[in-house]
């Protein structure tokens, strides 16, 4: 199946009306349809494990017509994983195709938008950068994995107001099953959330909150509430990004806190240095950790990212080195 998809993309690229540019996708004839995608390879080293992985291969279809726009994204996840532990080699293959995003937007005007389908929950900043090549580190902060559902299937709407700054309000509404509940960090059938952000000059502040009904069998609590506060400073040379959140059931905190502060420095368009500090206390899984992460990203072209990072954990046996190569096409 994955080989058919690759051939399909290649054939469509031959039909492009204009010269192809990496990362821009290709237009199918004169239709409002563009085909693109991305892939990611990564390597992880710990004290006793080496892991090699073809992590992502995604196919994207997107376009717009008058006031409508859409996105369809299907992904092969962990197509090939090879691990070496204590001298023993093991490997797994997967050809399962997941529906990651599948939605249609209707833009009433420059202020109002309505969305229907499965989409990235517009919570915080990091969750809106799901593609490896668009991020500056290989790893994701734990706060993006344990606080809220990464994807919502249902209705979404946003309002934007422009003045001296930009004010945006988001609403997420789900009262149904996920389009593909295997491709989400929580299995849910309800999600009601909101977001308010304000951006002015180089600064952005964002507040999110919501509720979701959890169906995941490994979690006892089924009604969970979350809160996330995010802040960003982004200039030509520097970016500082921070998010702090918590999650609770009706009776107690299921995650006391999860937070990170990440700073990056752009030495040039091609070379970027990253430092991230993380901490979390997750009562659902009885885990907690403090992390210090140093990373470096090299982009020979913007749609290509070669990234490395080293993670120091409060428990030394969790220290690890990560390397990834990813391309947007």
RORO-740163 format. One record per residue (C-alpha): x negated, y negated, z; residue number from 1; residue in three letters. Coordinates in Angstrom, 3 decimals. Example, Ala and Ser with C-alpha at 12.3 -4.5 7.8 and 13.67 -1.06 7.14 Angstrom:
BEGIN
       xx       yy       zz bavex rokol
  -12.300    4.500    7.800     1   ala
  -13.670    1.060    7.140     2   ser
END
This chain:
BEGIN
       xx       yy       zz bavex rokol
    0.000    0.000    0.000     1   unk
   -2.740   -2.481    0.932     2   unk
   -4.588   -1.817   -2.330     3   unk
   -1.411   -2.502   -4.314     4   unk
   -1.058   -5.812   -2.487     5   unk
   -4.637   -6.813   -3.327     6   unk
   -4.196   -5.971   -6.996     7   unk
   -0.910   -7.902   -7.028     8   unk
   -2.621  -11.022   -5.710     9   unk
   -5.431  -10.674   -8.227    10   unk
   -3.028  -10.368  -11.164    11   unk
   -1.060  -13.383  -10.037    12   unk
   -4.250  -15.401   -9.780    13   unk
   -4.903  -14.804  -13.468    14   unk
   -1.604  -16.528  -14.246    15   unk
   -2.495  -19.731  -12.385    16   unk
   -1.824  -22.827  -14.461    17   unk
   -4.684  -24.763  -12.910    18   unk
   -8.208  -23.855  -11.925    19   unk
   -8.101  -21.811   -8.739    20   unk
   -9.415  -23.376   -5.513    21   unk
  -10.297  -21.150   -2.573    22   unk
   -7.773  -21.540    0.243    23   unk
   -5.107  -23.192   -1.945    24   unk
   -3.327  -20.064   -3.197    25   unk
   -2.029  -19.772   -6.757    26   unk
    1.256  -20.891   -8.268    27   unk
    3.350  -18.260  -10.028    28   unk
    4.152  -19.796  -13.398    29   unk
    6.329  -22.882  -12.943    30   unk
    8.221  -21.402   -9.992    31   unk
    8.185  -23.053   -6.535    32   unk
    6.174  -20.066   -5.343    33   unk
    2.553  -19.923   -4.248    34   unk
    0.745  -16.707   -3.338    35   unk
   -2.234  -16.723   -0.987    36   unk
   -3.542  -14.958    2.064    37   unk
   -6.487  -14.389    4.374    38   unk
   -8.602  -11.629    5.852    39   unk
  -10.794  -11.268    8.916    40   unk
  -13.631   -8.905    9.866    41   unk
  -15.059   -8.869   13.389    42   unk
  -17.589   -7.210   15.670    43   unk
  -17.609   -6.919   19.478    44   unk
  -20.480   -5.863   21.730    45   unk
  -20.263   -5.116   25.461    46   unk
  -22.598   -3.227   27.786    47   unk
  -21.311    0.155   26.596    48   unk
  -19.158   -0.440   23.496    49   unk
  -19.759   -1.617   19.936    50   unk
  -16.607   -2.178   17.875    51   unk
  -16.370   -2.924   14.142    52   unk
  -12.970   -3.925   12.803    53   unk
  -11.067   -5.034    9.721    54   unk
   -8.686   -7.030   11.868    55   unk
   -6.394   -8.934    9.502    56   unk
   -5.334   -8.779    5.878    57   unk
   -2.371  -11.053    5.276    58   unk
   -0.320  -11.903    2.205    59   unk
    1.397  -15.301    2.094    60   unk
    4.231  -16.550   -0.091    61   unk
    5.298  -20.159    0.290    62   unk
    6.745  -23.139   -1.565    63   unk
    9.359  -25.873   -1.536    64   unk
   12.302  -26.964   -3.639    65   unk
   14.042  -30.278   -3.049    66   unk
   14.845  -30.298    0.699    67   unk
   14.067  -26.608    1.212    68   unk
   10.719  -24.994    2.013    69   unk
    9.806  -21.480    3.098    70   unk
    7.052  -19.202    4.344    71   unk
    6.736  -15.413    4.104    72   unk
    3.727  -13.776    5.727    73   unk
    3.119  -10.027    5.881    74   unk
    0.042   -8.644    7.561    75   unk
   -1.954   -5.444    7.918    76   unk
   -3.283   -5.478   11.486    77   unk
   -6.378   -3.521   12.541    78   unk
   -6.569   -1.682    9.224    79   unk
   -9.822   -0.036   10.254    80   unk
  -11.409    0.147   13.706    81   unk
  -14.678    1.915   14.466    82   unk
  -16.056    2.132   18.011    83   unk
  -19.333    3.460   19.390    84   unk
  -19.237    4.287   23.116    85   unk
  -21.939    6.199   24.999    86   unk
  -23.246    7.611   21.730    87   unk
  -19.823    8.793   20.557    88   unk
  -18.281    7.376   17.366    89   unk
  -14.541    7.069   16.901    90   unk
  -12.478    5.474   14.119    91   unk
   -8.814    4.744   13.385    92   unk
   -6.932    3.574   10.296    93   unk
   -3.580    1.835    9.913    94   unk
   -1.644    0.951    6.765    95   unk
    1.406   -0.477    8.579    96   unk
    2.594   -3.787    7.169    97   unk
    4.035   -6.227    9.728    98   unk
    6.328   -9.205    9.197    99   unk
    4.451  -12.006   10.954   100   unk
    6.386  -15.045    9.673   101   unk
    9.524  -15.186    7.542   102   unk
   11.530  -18.412    7.593   103   unk
   13.288  -21.144    5.593   104   unk
   13.260  -24.857    6.447   105   unk
   15.794  -27.506    5.525   106   unk
   14.466  -31.052    5.794   107   unk
   17.401  -33.447    6.201   108   unk
   15.022  -36.429    6.011   109   unk
   11.657  -37.454    7.413   110   unk
   13.061  -37.245   10.960   111   unk
   15.107  -34.018   11.160   112   unk
   14.294  -30.420   10.214   113   unk
   16.159  -27.123   10.715   114   unk
   14.405  -23.716   10.555   115   unk
   15.895  -20.207   10.288   116   unk
   13.922  -16.964   10.581   117   unk
   10.790  -15.762   12.371   118   unk
    8.194  -18.424   13.122   119   unk
    5.341  -19.291   15.454   120   unk
    6.866  -20.680   18.631   121   unk
    5.905  -24.393   18.580   122   unk
    4.429  -24.180   22.081   123   unk
    1.194  -25.963   22.889   124   unk
   -1.454  -26.490   20.206   125   unk
   -3.284  -23.166   19.953   126   unk
   -0.222  -21.076   19.106   127   unk
    0.278  -23.139   15.938   128   unk
   -3.126  -21.941   14.640   129   unk
   -2.506  -18.186   14.317   130   unk
   -4.982  -17.652   11.461   131   unk
   -8.540  -16.745   12.498   132   unk
  -10.200  -18.864    9.819   133   unk
   -8.409  -22.041   10.996   134   unk
   -9.664  -21.726   14.595   135   unk
  -13.175  -22.489   15.816   136   unk
  -13.521  -19.380   18.001   137   unk
  -12.890  -15.714   17.285   138   unk
  -11.088  -15.162   20.595   139   unk
   -7.812  -16.640   21.843   140   unk
   -7.333  -18.113   25.334   141   unk
   -5.409  -15.817   27.662   142   unk
   -2.849  -18.569   28.267   143   unk
   -1.618  -18.067   24.686   144   unk
   -1.081  -14.330   25.263   145   unk
    0.591  -14.020   28.667   146   unk
    2.720  -17.144   29.280   147   unk
    5.300  -17.274   26.440   148   unk
    6.461  -15.368   23.319   149   unk
    4.135  -16.181   20.436   150   unk
    6.928  -15.716   17.881   151   unk
   10.609  -16.643   17.869   152   unk
   13.247  -15.153   15.548   153   unk
   16.306  -17.356   15.242   154   unk
   16.888  -21.083   14.878   155   unk
   14.371  -23.859   15.298   156   unk
   14.791  -27.591   14.926   157   unk
   12.598  -30.647   15.271   158   unk
   13.000  -34.393   15.461   159   unk
   10.197  -36.851   14.689   160   unk
   10.120  -40.566   15.376   161   unk
    7.449  -42.898   14.026   162   unk
    6.348  -46.169   15.598   163   unk
    3.108  -47.175   17.269   164   unk
    2.783  -43.465   17.995   165   unk
    4.452  -40.267   16.833   166   unk
    7.109  -38.672   19.043   167   unk
    8.244  -35.130   18.284   168   unk
   10.866  -32.910   19.926   169   unk
   11.241  -29.163   19.217   170   unk
   13.996  -26.704   20.124   171   unk
   13.779  -22.875   19.853   172   unk
   16.915  -20.709   19.938   173   unk
   16.956  -16.906   19.745   174   unk
   19.870  -14.644   20.704   175   unk
   19.071  -11.564   18.621   176   unk
   16.344   -8.985   18.079   177   unk
   13.015   -9.871   16.511   178   unk
   12.605   -9.325   12.760   179   unk
    9.532   -7.222   13.651   180   unk
    9.264   -6.795   17.427   181   unk
    6.031   -4.808   17.111   182   unk
    4.332   -7.997   15.969   183   unk
    4.786  -10.133   19.074   184   unk
    3.169  -10.254   22.485   185   unk
    6.588   -9.731   24.125   186   unk
    9.534   -7.680   22.904   187   unk
   12.494  -10.046   23.323   188   unk
   16.111  -10.522   22.311   189   unk
   16.595  -14.005   23.801   190   unk
   14.418  -17.114   23.803   191   unk
   15.467  -20.678   24.562   192   unk
   12.727  -23.264   24.637   193   unk
   11.923  -26.929   24.122   194   unk
    8.879  -29.044   23.411   195   unk
    8.135  -32.769   23.560   196   unk
    4.905  -34.267   22.241   197   unk
    3.557  -37.775   21.794   198   unk
    0.591  -38.637   19.576   199   unk
   -1.135  -41.992   19.371   200   unk
   -4.534  -42.712   17.836   201   unk
   -6.809  -39.781   18.829   202   unk
   -4.696  -38.598   21.772   203   unk
   -1.794  -36.114   21.963   204   unk
    0.168  -34.959   25.002   205   unk
    2.703  -32.110   24.892   206   unk
    5.127  -30.477   27.320   207   unk
    6.867  -27.109   26.770   208   unk
    9.294  -25.091   28.835   209   unk
   11.734  -22.254   28.312   210   unk
   13.276  -18.898   29.157   211   unk
   13.134  -15.495   27.460   212   unk
   14.679  -12.081   28.050   213   unk
   11.964   -9.456   28.063   214   unk
   12.508   -5.910   26.730   215   unk
    8.894   -4.719   26.973   216   unk
    8.892   -1.403   28.833   217   unk
    5.619   -2.073   30.665   218   unk
    7.065   -5.157   32.431   219   unk
    9.690   -4.716   35.154   220   unk
   11.010   -8.285   35.203   221   unk
   13.393   -8.996   32.334   222   unk
   14.256  -12.691   32.834   223   unk
   11.144  -14.858   32.593   224   unk
   10.630  -18.613   32.601   225   unk
    7.552  -20.530   31.435   226   unk
    5.997  -23.978   31.549   227   unk
    3.026  -25.305   29.571   228   unk
    1.323  -28.704   29.572   229   unk
   -1.134  -29.450   26.744   230   unk
   -3.453  -32.345   25.949   231   unk
   -5.774  -33.064   23.034   232   unk
   -8.362  -35.680   22.100   233   unk
   -9.559  -35.410   18.515   234   unk
  -12.037  -37.772   16.832   235   unk
  -14.421  -37.419   13.894   236   unk
  -17.150  -35.839   16.038   237   unk
  -15.443  -34.526   19.146   238   unk
  -12.383  -32.553   20.135   239   unk
  -11.227  -31.760   23.661   240   unk
   -8.296  -29.362   23.957   241   unk
   -6.673  -28.215   27.173   242   unk
   -3.579  -26.208   28.123   243   unk
   -2.293  -25.104   31.535   244   unk
    0.809  -23.034   32.142   245   unk
    2.619  -20.684   34.479   246   unk
    5.364  -18.069   34.278   247   unk
    7.878  -16.841   36.813   248   unk
   10.850  -14.572   37.288   249   unk
   13.902  -15.550   39.335   250   unk
   12.151  -14.458   42.525   251   unk
    8.437  -15.113   42.187   252   unk
    5.576  -16.242   39.963   253   unk
    4.624  -13.535   37.464   254   unk
    1.636  -15.611   36.304   255   unk
    0.464  -18.091   38.927   256   unk
   -1.524  -20.019   36.342   257   unk
   -3.401  -19.696   33.064   258   unk
   -5.523  -22.535   31.775   259   unk
   -8.406  -23.461   29.537   260   unk
  -10.412  -26.525   28.591   261   unk
  -12.248  -26.395   25.269   262   unk
  -14.662  -28.931   23.855   263   unk
  -16.198  -28.904   20.407   264   unk
  -18.799  -31.032   18.688   265   unk
  -18.990  -31.350   14.906   266   unk
  -22.686  -31.547   14.037   267   unk
  -21.531  -31.771   10.403   268   unk
  -18.630  -30.501    8.292   269   unk
  -20.315  -27.089    8.173   270   unk
  -21.666  -26.717   11.729   271   unk
  -19.548  -26.803   14.907   272   unk
  -20.448  -26.014   18.519   273   unk
  -17.823  -24.926   21.059   274   unk
  -17.633  -24.555   24.847   275   unk
  -14.515  -23.190   26.564   276   unk
  -13.729  -22.660   30.238   277   unk
  -10.810  -20.361   31.116   278   unk
   -9.115  -19.089   34.233   279   unk
   -5.940  -17.097   34.874   280   unk
   -4.131  -15.066   37.529   281   unk
   -1.631  -12.607   36.019   282   unk
    0.529  -10.830   38.606   283   unk
    2.412   -8.721   36.025   284   unk
   -0.738   -6.848   35.039   285   unk
   -2.570   -7.421   38.339   286   unk
   -5.500   -9.085   36.535   287   unk
   -7.378  -12.327   36.991   288   unk
  -10.557  -13.702   35.506   289   unk
  -12.730  -16.782   35.071   290   unk
  -14.607  -17.217   31.796   291   unk
  -17.273  -19.423   30.272   292   unk
  -17.522  -19.165   26.477   293   unk
  -20.179  -20.586   24.144   294   unk
  -19.415  -20.497   20.408   295   unk
  -20.796  -21.595   17.066   296   unk
  -18.950  -21.862   13.754   297   unk
  -20.475  -22.207   10.297   298   unk
  -18.257  -23.153    7.349   299   unk
  -20.079  -23.085    3.993   300   unk
  -16.629  -24.094    2.659   301   unk
  -13.648  -24.972    4.841   302   unk
  -11.663  -21.797    3.893   303   unk
  -14.620  -19.635    5.021   304   unk
  -15.554  -19.311    8.695   305   unk
  -18.530  -17.415   10.125   306   unk
  -18.191  -17.487   13.909   307   unk
  -20.061  -16.153   16.901   308   unk
  -19.453  -16.509   20.629   309   unk
  -20.669  -15.160   23.931   310   unk
  -18.301  -14.764   26.888   311   unk
  -19.409  -14.788   30.524   312   unk
  -16.745  -13.281   32.802   313   unk
  -16.393  -13.412   36.578   314   unk
  -16.716   -9.638   36.427   315   unk
  -20.054   -9.022   34.699   316   unk
  -19.009   -5.731   33.098   317   unk
  -16.584   -7.732   30.915   318   unk
  -19.246   -9.956   29.357   319   unk
  -19.167   -9.665   25.575   320   unk
  -20.490  -10.971   22.274   321   unk
  -18.109  -11.569   19.355   322   unk
  -18.806  -12.211   15.686   323   unk
  -16.288  -12.696   12.880   324   unk
  -16.123  -13.469    9.176   325   unk
  -12.831  -14.761    7.815   326   unk
  -11.619  -16.212    4.524   327   unk
   -8.466  -18.058    3.472   328   unk
   -7.709  -17.486   -0.216   329   unk
END
